Amino acid sequence: MLQHFSFKSMYENSQLPGWTIAFYFNNKRYTADYMPDGTIHWNGDTPPELDNVTKMVHELMTFHVYE
């Protein structure tokens, strides 16, 4: 499970898509850039269980940004 999930717009004009995200997974902090097409560009280490983490990130972004 992802903990302490946060996101913010990559641009001052928040109407432009693109977000920086951060969260903890298995007690380790991960950061990434979430692109408008759903692509995730990891900054630094890639989390283990990448498919599962990617699915959770997409669900959270859909809930918080797109709805």
N, C-alpha and C positions, 0 to 999 in steps of 0.2 A: 504494500500500500504506500502511496506517495503521502508525505507529510509536509506541512508548511508550504503548500503550493502557492506561488505568487506569480503574477505576470504584470507587465507594463508595456505600453506602446514603445516601439523602437524610435518613433519620430515625435517631435513636438506637436505636429498636427495629428492629433489622435484619430482623425478620420482615415489616415493612410493605414493600410493593413501591415502587420508585422509586429511581433511581440518578443520581448525577452522573457524567458521563464526561468524559475528556480524552484527547487524542491529537494527534499531529503528522501532517499530510498536506502533502506538497510543502514541507517545511521550515517550516510555519506551524502554530502551536498552535491547536486548537479545543476548546471546551468546550460541553457541552450537558446537559440533563436528559433522561433516558431514562425514560419513563413506563411503567406496567405494561401498557398496551395496545400498546406498541411505538412510540408517538408520540415523536418527538425534538423537543425545544424547544431551539433553538440559542441560546447566550449570545454575543451579538456577531455576528461575521461567519459567514456560511454558507459551507461549503467548496465549491470548484468540483467539478464532476462529482458533484453531489448524489445522484443516483440510485445511482451506484456506491459512494459513501461510505456511504450509508444501508444498502445491502445488506451491506457489510463490518461495519458496527456491529452490525446484527441478528445476523449470524453469530457475532461475538465474544461478544455478550451471551448468545446461546443456549448457546454452549459454556461460558462461565464462570459463568453464573447459573442457567440452567435445567436443566443436566445435572449 
